[in-house]
Amino acid sequence: MNAARDKANHRISTLKSLLCVGLDADREKVPAVFSRFSSPVLEFNRSVIRATRDYAAAYKINTAFYEARGIEGFRDMEETLVEIPSECLSIADAKRADIGNTSRMYARAFFEHWEFDSVTVAPYMGYDSLEPFFSYSDKLVFVLCLTSNAGSRDFEEQQLEGGLPLYRRVLERVSQWGAGGNGGVVVGATKSALLADIRNAAPGLFFLIPGVGAQGGSLEEAVDLGVDANREGALVNISRSLIYPPGEFRDIAAYEAAVSMEAERLHSAMRSVL
Amino acid sequence: MNAARDKANHRISTLKSLLCVGLDADREKVPAVFSRFSSPVLEFNRSVIRATRDYAAAYKINTAFYEARGIEGFRDMEETLVEIPSECLSIADAKRADIGNTSRMYARAFFEHWEFDSVTVAPYMGYDSLEPFFSYSDKLVFVLCLTSNAGSRDFEEQQLEGGLPLYRRVLERVSQWGAGGNGGVVVGATKSALLADIRNAAPGLFFLIPGVGAQGGSLEEAVDLGVDANREGALVNISRSLIYPPGEFRDIAAYEAAVSMEAERLHSAMRSVL
């Protein structure tokens, strides 16, 4: 039993949705209708959540967008967290990791201070840099594996002696380290040719799949190839193409209607595959 | 010309010190004499800086220790930054990196919002995840290469096809990406047998060397093997063994005297090698 995993899977299987809404609230992209608020980013996030909550299984907060604005940004993040529906998984997309005593501080920050259900972490420094996150048995830990960007070729896809690429070694290790149920990986949807192989090699891990939408990956393939044997255990993140719909909005209701329509479309597409 | 690099090298060569003081202010380890302040961590940092400023070339803020306490922690970080002497390099030890549009936000956070001189970043996601940091030509970017922890065996030291370990490929790439003068790497002092090789392979990079002190690496070897051909271009970080001297302190002056004595000892040892 793992509270975060169980919550996510329950939501996925009842709603038939893998939709993870990425709250990448860039102050410069927030539509003009939010400008009159003292915290435009917070009001924007509230609107996104209202417009998507019937379709979403999870919400992912990209910490960079908040950190870029310092304390004011972290205040928006803190108040946004309160708005995430309790039946949805909350993910801190933070990609942290450091030596053990420092990773313990990061784990404390995201799991205890901010009370996220899950966090993304970077594998480069190895086991003792991730163990402090894995020591939380009721959380989910998503380790970067094969990412959706061009730079994945530089190191992630490099072949190791013996023939496996680096990301496959990361996958093997996370399968061991997260065997208790809190193990997850980030696998980009832009690499859908590899997604089926990765799922076969790691049937028990939770998958967080970015790269659909602005980055161009196929939604249907991400859903179909990403889920586990129970047709759950995966989330497909959509950020920019959902929260920044094209056009001008005369009021907040019009903005929310546009986001809601796109969320419903994404949910339908996912439901038809699941 | 690179303002951050020039500042660091000027300080290193005039003071004959590579000392980087790690401000890993753990609220639970801050000595009792600071408890009476409304911000014990901030007053502790002020004391550490007062006690070490005649010996230090750089100050490194480990963001995890501040993030663990949320907004209150970031406020301490912000006020600590103001206290770092302008002739010393400020380093955000953040180990960030993400896809390009997100890394741009992190780079903005550390270089523009908080105004650090340099930042540590993680290489796993490759070039486009680091380019937003390298695009700042007056800053220093320290990429994780071979770290001081046991987990470095899991991925960093894995042999790639062709015979080089992963960390050597990172070193090659950073030598290209940071060729304009803002390239740096993190190389642990616990791997001193490899430090000379790494310096030979990357004569132009700036080195940030953790692992001396609490982690057990040799100070003299780190200094002698880490510097470039001009006997500069490297910083040796000391955190816990310097800022948490053993014993109880009857007042702040006694704490500062203990830290100052240790900083002077470290400086002497470095000066005798340089």
Contacts between the chains, C-beta under 8 A, distances in Angstrom:
chain1	res1	chain2	res2	distance
A	24	B	101	7.9
A	24	B	102	7.4
A	26	B	105	7.5
A	62	B	98	7.7
A	62	B	102	6.0
A	62	B	105	7.8
A	64	B	96	7.4
A	64	B	98	6.1
A	64	B	102	4.6
A	64	B	103	7.4
A	64	B	105	3.7
A	64	B	106	4.7
A	64	B	109	6.9
A	65	B	102	7.5
A	65	B	105	5.3
A	67	B	105	7.0
A	67	B	106	6.6
A	67	B	109	4.3
A	67	B	113	8.0
A	68	B	105	4.2
A	68	B	106	7.2
A	68	B	108	4.6
A	68	B	109	4.4
A	68	B	113	6.2
A	69	B	109	7.8
A	69	B	113	6.7
A	70	B	74	6.8
A	70	B	78	7.0
A	70	B	109	7.2
A	70	B	113	4.8
A	70	B	114	6.7
A	71	B	71	5.6
A	71	B	74	5.2
A	71	B	75	6.1
A	71	B	78	6.9
A	74	B	70	6.8
A	74	B	71	5.2
A	74	B	74	5.9
A	75	B	71	6.1
A	78	B	70	7.0
A	78	B	71	6.9
A	93	B	98	7.7
A	95	B	96	6.9
A	95	B	97	6.6
A	95	B	98	5.5
A	95	B	122	7.3
A	96	B	64	7.4
A	96	B	95	6.8
A	96	B	96	7.9
A	97	B	95	6.6
A	97	B	122	7.1
A	98	B	62	7.6
A	98	B	64	6.1
A	98	B	93	7.7
A	98	B	95	5.5
A	99	B	147	7.1
A	99	B	148	6.9
A	99	B	149	4.7
A	99	B	210	7.9
A	99	B	215	7.8
A	100	B	149	6.8
A	101	B	24	7.9
A	102	B	24	7.4
A	102	B	62	5.9
A	102	B	64	4.6
A	102	B	65	7.5
A	103	B	64	7.4
A	105	B	26	7.5
A	105	B	62	7.8
A	105	B	64	3.8
A	105	B	65	5.3
A	105	B	67	7.0
A	105	B	68	4.2
A	106	B	64	4.7
A	106	B	67	6.6
A	106	B	68	7.2
A	108	B	68	4.6
A	109	B	64	6.9
A	109	B	67	4.3
A	109	B	68	4.4
A	109	B	69	7.8
A	109	B	70	7.2
A	113	B	67	8.0
A	113	B	68	6.3
A	113	B	69	6.7
A	113	B	70	4.8
A	114	B	70	6.8
A	122	B	95	7.3
A	122	B	97	7.1
A	122	B	122	4.7
A	122	B	124	5.3
A	122	B	125	7.9
A	123	B	124	6.3
A	123	B	154	7.7
A	123	B	155	6.1
A	124	B	122	5.3
A	124	B	123	6.3
A	124	B	124	4.7
A	124	B	144	5.7
A	124	B	147	8.0
A	124	B	155	6.0
A	124	B	156	6.5
A	125	B	122	7.9
A	125	B	144	6.7
A	125	B	147	5.2
A	125	B	149	6.1
A	125	B	151	5.4
A	125	B	152	6.7
A	125	B	155	7.9
A	125	B	156	7.2
A	126	B	149	7.0
A	126	B	150	7.4
A	126	B	151	2.5
A	126	B	152	5.9
A	126	B	153	6.5
A	126	B	154	3.2
A	126	B	155	5.7
A	126	B	156	6.9
A	127	B	150	7.5
A	127	B	151	4.5
A	127	B	154	5.4
A	128	B	149	5.3
A	128	B	150	5.4
A	128	B	151	4.2
A	129	B	149	6.5
A	129	B	151	5.3
A	130	B	151	7.7
A	144	B	124	5.7
A	144	B	125	6.7
A	147	B	99	7.1
A	147	B	124	8.0
A	147	B	125	5.2
A	148	B	99	6.9
A	149	B	99	4.7
A	149	B	100	6.8
A	149	B	125	6.1
A	149	B	126	7.0
A	149	B	128	5.3
A	149	B	129	6.4
A	150	B	126	7.4
A	150	B	127	7.5
A	150	B	128	5.4
A	151	B	125	5.3
A	151	B	126	2.5
A	151	B	127	4.5
A	151	B	128	4.3
A	151	B	129	5.3
A	151	B	130	7.6
A	152	B	125	6.7
A	152	B	126	5.9
A	153	B	126	6.5
A	154	B	123	7.7
A	154	B	126	3.2
A	154	B	127	5.4
A	154	B	173	6.2
A	155	B	123	6.1
A	155	B	124	6.0
A	155	B	125	7.9
A	155	B	126	5.7
A	155	B	166	6.7
A	155	B	169	6.8
A	155	B	170	6.8
A	156	B	124	6.5
A	156	B	125	7.2
A	156	B	126	6.9
A	158	B	160	5.4
A	158	B	161	7.8
A	158	B	166	7.1
A	158	B	169	6.6
A	159	B	160	6.6
A	159	B	161	4.4
A	160	B	158	5.3
A	160	B	159	6.6
A	160	B	160	5.9
A	160	B	161	6.9
A	161	B	158	7.8
A	161	B	159	4.4
A	161	B	160	6.9
A	161	B	161	6.0
A	161	B	163	7.9
A	163	B	161	7.9
A	166	B	155	6.7
A	166	B	158	7.1
A	166	B	166	6.7
A	169	B	155	6.8
A	169	B	158	6.6
A	170	B	155	6.8
A	173	B	154	6.2
A	210	B	99	7.9
A	215	B	99	7.8
